[in-house]
Amino acid sequence: MKSRLGSIEVFPPADKYIYMDAASVGLTHSKGATAISNWQKDLAEKGTVAFTEKDEVKCLDNLNNATAKLFNTSVSDIATASSETVLMSSLAWAVMPPKGSNIVATETSHPSTTYPWMRVAEHSGSEMRWAKADQSLSIDPDEIEHLIDENTSVVCLSHVEWGTGQVFDLKRFADAAHKNGAICVVDATQSAGQIPIDIRISGVDAIATSTYKWLCGPFGTGMMYLSPELQKLSPGIIGWRSHRDMWDFQADRLEYVDSAKRYEFGTMAYGTAFGATVSTNYLLEISIEKIAEHNRKISMHLLDGLQDLGAIILGPKDPNNRSAIVAARFPNKDSADFASTLEKANVIASLRRDFIRFSPHLYNSIQDIDKGLEAIKAVI
Ligand SMILES: Cc1ncc(COP(=O)(O)O)c(C=O)c1O
């Protein structure tokens, strides 16, 4: 496992930096970036001659097809909008957990996973139930399961936790939710592109993701899978694209699209979807299984090396519950100072609270990790 999986031609900055920051913003696929600017340039030069009304109807289809492959489902189960947050919010208002029911989540989730549910809980009078983390910021999966009962309406999880990279077994929580008549809703923004996701195996009811992290796409695009049942609800956010014929333009008539596409409510920076299509298809061609295997090797090498340098690693001890995110504290070092020194040494990672989060991806090699560890050693 010497070489990178993602080439330098596709990810030129991987040659310039020791870039271990996919959990913040992944390196963008260079041809994806070109697809976005080409679309914008054509629009600027030719307007609707380049981007016709017919094009506008179909412009999200290629990304929806790629997303259906990514999640192993049908294209009619997929919707695209501008971000995970937007799609999750639309879903939360569509579901509207009833008064007196509870919503189970982890306190280590990303705010964009849980805020939409907190907002609707406040509106309807439902209860948020939080699984608590231990000192290493790990969540005991048994604790999540214990919180689920017959009054649970929604189990809402980040597939991979943004801080520690802890991975949850989606099938386990989908099964637990369904046994109690609840739905299981997942934010895959930290997992899509680094870990295989299979709707048919996991049985979850909804999955939403943004594209600028592990999918190596742009800001401005998010996709969501919806179960056939959730596709029948009235989305929380609706607009002209929600109508079955988006050019119908009759303000007092709304007939929803008969698929997940009813959650596609209006215009967006459409070009970003073309960029996300290029990067998602590129990852699929390599195969997410191969990427996960590569990332497991390089991130475990990093984790071992950091531990040898005296770092305290956050998150689960069992490698099976870990992803390529490695969060570390360095005893007697101020993490903020340490992070800025690392940046000067060309090691790109993120300072989060009082720890440093490293997140290598397919464009990193073992040599990169060794170079990074050498730089960290020198800083120490
Ligand atoms: C798990 C997770 N969800 C959502 C987001 C951000 O959501 P959005 O792209 O909708 O702003 C992040 C960003 O760090 C994240 O880690």
Ligand as a Chemical Component Dictionary entry (heavy atoms), coordinates in Angstrom:
data_LIG
# 
_chem_comp.id                   LIG 
_chem_comp.type                 NON-POLYMER 
_chem_comp.pdbx_formal_charge   0 
_chem_comp.three_letter_code    LIG 
# 
loop_
_chem_comp_atom.comp_id 
_chem_comp_atom.atom_id 
_chem_comp_atom.alt_atom_id 
_chem_comp_atom.type_symbol 
_chem_comp_atom.charge 
_chem_comp_atom.model_Cartn_x 
_chem_comp_atom.model_Cartn_y 
_chem_comp_atom.model_Cartn_z 
_chem_comp_atom.pdbx_ordinal 
LIG C1 C1 C 0 -21.968 15.000 9.611 1  
LIG C2 C2 C 0 -22.078 16.347 8.953 2  
LIG N1 N1 N 0 -23.255 16.764 8.484 3  
LIG C3 C3 C 0 -23.411 17.950 7.887 4  
LIG C4 C4 C 0 -22.345 18.815 7.746 5  
LIG C5 C5 C 0 -22.519 20.135 7.087 6  
LIG O1 O1 O 0 -23.726 20.217 6.443 7  
LIG P1 P1 P 0 -23.973 21.194 5.195 8  
LIG O2 O2 O 0 -23.054 20.759 4.120 9  
LIG O3 O3 O 0 -25.398 20.985 4.907 10 
LIG O4 O4 O 0 -23.677 22.571 5.668 11 
LIG C6 C6 C 0 -21.092 18.435 8.228 12 
LIG C7 C7 C 0 -19.947 19.350 8.105 13 
LIG O5 O5 O 0 -18.947 19.240 8.751 14 
LIG C8 C8 C 0 -20.958 17.178 8.846 15 
LIG O6 O6 O 0 -19.788 16.774 9.343 16 
# 
loop_
_chem_comp_bond.comp_id 
_chem_comp_bond.atom_id_1 
_chem_comp_bond.atom_id_2 
_chem_comp_bond.value_order 
_chem_comp_bond.pdbx_ordinal 
LIG C1 C2 SING 1  
LIG C2 N1 SING 2  
LIG C2 C8 DOUB 3  
LIG N1 C3 DOUB 4  
LIG C3 C4 SING 5  
LIG C4 C5 SING 6  
LIG C4 C6 DOUB 7  
LIG C5 O1 SING 8  
LIG O1 P1 SING 9  
LIG P1 O2 DOUB 10 
LIG P1 O3 SING 11 
LIG P1 O4 SING 12 
LIG C6 C7 SING 13 
LIG C6 C8 SING 14 
LIG C7 O5 DOUB 15 
LIG C8 O6 SING 16 
# 
